[in-house]
Amino acid sequence: MSVVVAYSPSEQGRAALRAGAAQARSRRAPLVVASHSFIDSGKGRTTADEDELRAELAALDEAPADVRLRASADPDVGAFLLQVIEAEEAELLVIGLRGKSRIGKLHLGATARRVVLASPCPVLAVKEDHAAA
């Protein structure tokens, strides 16, 4: 059993990584970081590389000892996350959500909605935290 974090180098991704690391520590479970594809204005569709991820983990107060990286440049982020959850027999998935929209509600995008509804394990959704960035 593991804690899986949906990660991209964004405010939402960093919030999910912080929450996922805390959950993995408290559960004494491995942390699996599912680095999914995102659009970079200079590179196009890409994923965070392992060095970027290690730097993010080093910035945490207490990173779990057992951390694994799974990466995919597939544009179908939902399918990738569901595949990682199954393969890792996840006990929890942590995702980051965008902040409030103009009407004051959290934005639950199509990918997040799909994963929440199809996940075989509980999903912890955290909002971005600008103060922690």
Secondary structure, 3 states (H helix, E strand, C coil): CEEEEEECCCHHHHHHHHHHHHHHHHHCCCEEEEECCEEECCCEEECCCHHHHHHHHHCCCCCCCCEEEEECCCCCHHHHHHHHHHHCCEEEEEEEEEEECCCCCEECCHHHHHHHHHCCCCEEEEECCHHHC
